[in-house]
Amino acid sequence: MRRTPLVLAMMLALAACGGGPPNKVVGACQRAVEAKLSGKNFELDLADMDAKIQRQGDSAQLVSTVVFDKGLPDETRQTFECRVRIDPAHPEAEPAVTFLQFNW
């Protein structure tokens, strides 16, 4: 029973690392890209997306790359930009994607 507080503290610490606003920004953009590219073979680099988040008040944006047909002879890369709005009154809520553009 004495280990329970330690285990609980470790779980809360890990949840805090993975559930912060930057990851919510990445998650919102990831879902928007997946919806737009439904049915296509592609891959996103979530770590790259997370590293490229730029915050501006209650909004954030990132520019990253999507890879189509990774590892195949016709592999291609495409840059995209995603912008989201974060509700300051409800920071725990999912950000709303306000802009998604693929730079073809």
N, C-alpha and C positions, 0 to 999 in steps of 0.2 A: 504493500500500500504506500510506502514512502516514496516509491519511484513515480507514482502517478502525477504529482505536481511537476516533476522534472520532465516527464514525457509530454504533459500538457503544455508546458512552457516551450519545449522544442517544437511541438506542432504549431503553436501560435506564431513562433518566430518564422518558421518555414512558410506559413500561410501569409504572413506579412511581406515576405520577400517576393512571393509570386502573385499577390493580389493587388498590388499598388496601381496607381493610375497609369504609369507607363505601359504595363502589361495590358491594361484595359484598352488603351489606345491601340496597341498592336492587335489585340483580339478583335476590336471593332473593324479595323482596316482589313484584317485577315478575312473576316466573314463577308465584308463587302466585295473583296476581290474574288472570293470563292463563288459568291452569288453571280457576279458578272461573268466569270469564266466557267460556269457550270458545264460539265461535259468535256472539258479540255484537259489534257495531260500537262500539269504545271506543278511547280514547287516554289514556295516562298522561303526566304531565310529570315525566320522570326528574330534571331539575334541581331541581324543587320537592321531590321526594321526598328527594334528597340533602341539600338545605338544611334539611330538617326532621328529620333523624336526631337522636335523643336517646339517648346511651349511658348505661348503668347497669351497671357491672361487665362481666360476660360476656354481657350482653344489650343489645339496641338496639330502639328502636321509632320509628315515624314515622307521622304522620297527614297524608294528602294527599287529592287529589281525582282521581276518574276521570271523564272526559267521555264520555258516550254520544252517538252520532250527531252528532259535531262538525260544525258548519257547516250542519246541516239544520234545518228549522223546529221539529222536536221534540227539539232538543238538550237534554240534561239533565246535571247534575253531581251526583256523589255522593261524599261523604266516606268514606274508609276508614282503618282503623288496622291496621298490620302490626307484629308483634313477632317478633324473631328471637333465637336463642341462638348465641353464638360460642364455639367450643371453644377455650379458652385454651391447651390443649396442642397444638392444631393450627390456628393462626390462618390458615393458608393454605387450609384447608378451607372449603367453602361453608357459610354459616350455615344453621341449621335454623329454618324458620318454625314458631313455636309458637302463633301467634294471628293470625287474619285476620278482620276484621269490617267489613261495609259498614253504614253508618249510613243505612238507608233511611228 
